[in-house]
Amino acid sequence: MGGFDKAKDKTDQLVGKAKEKVGDATDNESLANEGRAQELKGKAKEEWHDLRDRGEEELRDAKRDLTGDDK
């Protein structure tokens, strides 16, 4: 995964967690729910990027195996 994508995904998770904590501390259910959603979105995006990267690696490996090309 690119460093930029990883940083964005982690940032979403951290900001979401912070919103959730502030919402819980202030009894602001809407903010807490928004935070949970943002955190889950960041985790889902991180998983998606990881899957995409693994797929690209597998594709490269398969291509190399089929062609004998070491690139």
MIGUZA-864920 format. One record per residue (C-alpha): x, y, z; residue number from 1. Coordinates in Angstrom, 3 decimals. Each point is the difference from the previous one (the first is absolute). Last residue first. Example, Ala and Ser with C-alpha at 12.3 -4.5 7.8 and 13.67 -1.06 7.14 Angstrom:
residues 2
<node><c1>13.670</c1><c2>-1.060</c2><c3>7.140</c3><mido>2</mido></node>
<node><c1>-1.370</c1><c2>-3.440</c2><c3>0.660</c3><mido>1</mido></node>
***
This chain:
residues 71
<node><c1>11.004</c1><c2>-8.021</c2><c3>-13.457</c3><mido>71</mido></node>
<node><c1>1.361</c1><c2>-3.569</c2><c3>0.200</c3><mido>70</mido></node>
<node><c1>-1.702</c1><c2>-1.171</c2><c3>-3.194</c3><mido>69</mido></node>
<node><c1>-0.540</c1><c2>-3.752</c2><c3>-0.184</c3><mido>68</mido></node>
<node><c1>-3.199</c1><c2>0.771</c2><c3>-1.844</c3><mido>67</mido></node>
<node><c1>-2.419</c1><c2>-2.147</c2><c3>1.958</c3><mido>66</mido></node>
<node><c1>1.711</c1><c2>0.250</c2><c3>3.380</c3><mido>65</mido></node>
<node><c1>0.553</c1><c2>3.747</c2><c3>-0.398</c3><mido>64</mido></node>
<node><c1>-3.629</c1><c2>0.526</c2><c3>-0.942</c3><mido>63</mido></node>
<node><c1>-1.129</c1><c2>-2.052</c2><c3>2.997</c3><mido>62</mido></node>
<node><c1>2.261</c1><c2>1.974</c2><c3>2.325</c3><mido>61</mido></node>
<node><c1>-1.204</c1><c2>3.336</c2><c3>-1.376</c3><mido>60</mido></node>
<node><c1>-3.638</c1><c2>-1.090</c2><c3>0.364</c3><mido>59</mido></node>
<node><c1>0.609</c1><c2>-1.170</c2><c3>3.551</c3><mido>58</mido></node>
<node><c1>1.639</c1><c2>3.325</c2><c3>0.857</c3><mido>57</mido></node>
<node><c1>-2.894</c1><c2>1.952</c2><c3>-1.542</c3><mido>56</mido></node>
<node><c1>-2.491</c1><c2>-2.073</c2><c3>1.960</c3><mido>55</mido></node>
<node><c1>1.913</c1><c2>0.565</c2><c3>3.235</c3><mido>54</mido></node>
<node><c1>-0.030</c1><c2>3.745</c2><c3>-0.656</c3><mido>53</mido></node>
<node><c1>-3.727</c1><c2>0.030</c2><c3>-0.672</c3><mido>52</mido></node>
<node><c1>-0.695</c1><c2>-2.005</c2><c3>3.126</c3><mido>51</mido></node>
<node><c1>2.088</c1><c2>2.387</c2><c3>2.130</c3><mido>50</mido></node>
<node><c1>-1.715</c1><c2>3.026</c2><c3>-1.558</c3><mido>49</mido></node>
<node><c1>-3.419</c1><c2>-1.496</c2><c3>0.709</c3><mido>48</mido></node>
<node><c1>0.962</c1><c2>-0.835</c2><c3>3.589</c3><mido>47</mido></node>
<node><c1>1.171</c1><c2>3.589</c2><c3>0.554</c3><mido>46</mido></node>
<node><c1>-3.200</c1><c2>1.328</c2><c3>-1.542</c3><mido>45</mido></node>
<node><c1>-2.069</c1><c2>-2.165</c2><c3>2.334</c3><mido>44</mido></node>
<node><c1>1.972</c1><c2>1.148</c2><c3>3.029</c3><mido>43</mido></node>
<node><c1>-0.384</c1><c2>3.663</c2><c3>-0.949</c3><mido>42</mido></node>
<node><c1>-3.741</c1><c2>-0.451</c2><c3>-0.573</c3><mido>41</mido></node>
<node><c1>-0.326</c1><c2>-1.713</c2><c3>3.362</c3><mido>40</mido></node>
<node><c1>1.684</c1><c2>2.945</c2><c3>1.722</c3><mido>39</mido></node>
<node><c1>-2.182</c1><c2>2.490</c2><c3>-1.854</c3><mido>38</mido></node>
<node><c1>-3.159</c1><c2>-1.893</c2><c3>0.954</c3><mido>37</mido></node>
<node><c1>1.012</c1><c2>-0.218</c2><c3>3.643</c3><mido>36</mido></node>
<node><c1>0.775</c1><c2>3.715</c2><c3>0.033</c3><mido>35</mido></node>
<node><c1>-3.340</c1><c2>0.921</c2><c3>-1.548</c3><mido>34</mido></node>
<node><c1>-1.703</c1><c2>-2.174</c2><c3>2.607</c3><mido>33</mido></node>
<node><c1>1.821</c1><c2>1.805</c2><c3>2.818</c3><mido>32</mido></node>
<node><c1>-0.829</c1><c2>3.376</c2><c3>-1.550</c3><mido>31</mido></node>
<node><c1>-3.696</c1><c2>-0.873</c2><c3>-0.232</c3><mido>30</mido></node>
<node><c1>-0.079</c1><c2>-1.436</c2><c3>3.497</c3><mido>29</mido></node>
<node><c1>1.300</c1><c2>3.210</c2><c3>1.573</c3><mido>28</mido></node>
<node><c1>0.149</c1><c2>-1.040</c2><c3>3.644</c3><mido>27</mido></node>
<node><c1>3.034</c1><c2>2.264</c2><c3>0.436</c3><mido>26</mido></node>
<node><c1>2.458</c1><c2>-2.762</c2><c3>0.884</c3><mido>25</mido></node>
<node><c1>-1.522</c1><c2>-2.428</c2><c3>-2.519</c3><mido>24</mido></node>
<node><c1>0.146</c1><c2>2.555</c2><c3>-2.793</c3><mido>23</mido></node>
<node><c1>3.559</c1><c2>0.935</c2><c3>0.894</c3><mido>22</mido></node>
<node><c1>1.012</c1><c2>-3.688</c2><c3>-0.019</c3><mido>21</mido></node>
<node><c1>-1.778</c1><c2>-0.696</c2><c3>-3.311</c3><mido>20</mido></node>
<node><c1>1.468</c1><c2>3.096</c2><c3>-1.607</c3><mido>19</mido></node>
<node><c1>3.492</c1><c2>-1.097</c2><c3>1.089</c3><mido>18</mido></node>
<node><c1>-0.524</c1><c2>-3.519</c2><c3>-1.382</c3><mido>17</mido></node>
<node><c1>-1.169</c1><c2>1.436</c2><c3>-3.302</c3><mido>16</mido></node>
<node><c1>3.007</c1><c2>2.300</c2><c3>-0.178</c3><mido>15</mido></node>
<node><c1>2.298</c1><c2>-2.956</c2><c3>0.648</c3><mido>14</mido></node>
<node><c1>-1.657</c1><c2>-2.299</c2><c3>-2.537</c3><mido>13</mido></node>
<node><c1>-0.210</c1><c2>2.653</c2><c3>-2.700</c3><mido>12</mido></node>
<node><c1>3.658</c1><c2>0.860</c2><c3>0.625</c3><mido>11</mido></node>
<node><c1>0.967</c1><c2>-3.661</c2><c3>-0.333</c3><mido>10</mido></node>
<node><c1>-1.725</c1><c2>-0.209</c2><c3>-3.386</c3><mido>9</mido></node>
<node><c1>1.542</c1><c2>3.258</c2><c3>-1.185</c3><mido>8</mido></node>
<node><c1>3.493</c1><c2>-1.078</c2><c3>1.094</c3><mido>7</mido></node>
<node><c1>-0.352</c1><c2>-3.368</c2><c3>-1.745</c3><mido>6</mido></node>
<node><c1>-1.167</c1><c2>1.640</c2><c3>-3.209</c3><mido>5</mido></node>
<node><c1>2.945</c1><c2>2.443</c2><c3>0.064</c3><mido>4</mido></node>
<node><c1>2.521</c1><c2>-2.734</c2><c3>0.707</c3><mido>3</mido></node>
<node><c1>-1.148</c1><c2>-1.965</c2><c3>-2.984</c3><mido>2</mido></node>
<node><c1>-1.194</c1><c2>-3.460</c2><c3>0.669</c3><mido>1</mido></node>
***
